[in-house]
């Protein structure tokens, strides 16, 4: 009885540890709605800043329709795609698709969130440069 109890305890501890490791790797999907842009920029200036910021980070950008871009990136076999609606008043970065990033419901590998945060930072830097070059 004691050996069975010890084995059961050990198996339970391993399962709990594995579940904990998954939560360290997976995070809630980062969407960045309503990001600010400097006052006085036109929608085409915002579009160019989004494209510049994305390409600097290795994202490939396509125009979906007026006011909406799509950006995707592949890193070591991992793929992420976002939609970026924009206007003179701001832009958003919204999850669209992924492959090999362990997406489960609203959870995804933490690298996706890092890529999106870096994308946003680069867009903000490009916007800051645009606001000085008006």
Secondary structure, 3 states (H helix, E strand, C coil): CHHHHHHHHHHHHHHHHHHHHHHHHEEECCCEEEECCCCCCCHHHHHHHHHHHHHHCCCEEEEEECCEEEEEEEECCEEEEEEEEEECCEEEEEEEEEECCCCECCEEEHHHHHHHHHHHHHHHHHHHHHHHCC
